[in-house]
Amino acid sequence: MRFTVSVFALVCLFFAASLSSHASNGKKPRKRKKVRAYKLNSTVKDFKLINAADGKMVALSNSEYADAKGFILIFLSNNCPTTQLYTERLIALQEKYAHKGYPVIAINPYNSVFHPKESLEAAGKVVARKQLNFPYLVNGHKVAQKFGAIKTPQVFVLQRSGKRLKIRYIGAIDNKPRLPKYNNTRYTERAVNQLIGGRKVHRKVTRPLGTTIDYYTPAKSDELISRK
């Protein structure tokens, strides 16, 4: 009986010591900062990211967007199967609405340091292969977290209100990723058409359909493992 108790005590001491050395190392564990995400009707701050199409920096305040009435922001991934289903529809959105004041800007929500398949080079190949006619910005993890993006693809329609940009629609492109010609409700087009017509968006939020965004970023004490 005494032997059993002694073994149990030694095991407890071992675990306590290992936990103590792992947790402390003379420092308290780093707390990750919580990002207060935008909501519907939030004012969007400008940001600047590199465009995989030409390597240039793109911002909402760029001179080429001086006359824009708003933007169709879409979070995409190089490797998301649902994103690939929407390529032609995204190109069509740009063709239909850019000249009406609502250009498409795509953003990759991943940090390419930890997600190498979402790198600038990989995104550039996607642009060339798919012949995308809109900017495809990379390393947009901080921007995506600020928007509260959870899926790829996911849309945020912005409307210019004076000098500010307001979020007027959040959600899916439409409700038919695989069968776009059958009973398809085009949420994004409907929202943009209503804004262009001077009306309020009727359905402001829909459920995005696609792949959940992995915001993995290791703490300093973690082993840095590139996800390949």
Helices and strands as residue ranges (DSSP letters): H 2-23, E 48-50, E 57-59, G 63-65, E 70-75, H 81-85, H 87-97, G 98-100, E 104-107, G 116-118, H 120-130, E 136-137, H 141-147, E 151-152, E 154-161, E 164-171, H 187-196, E 211-212
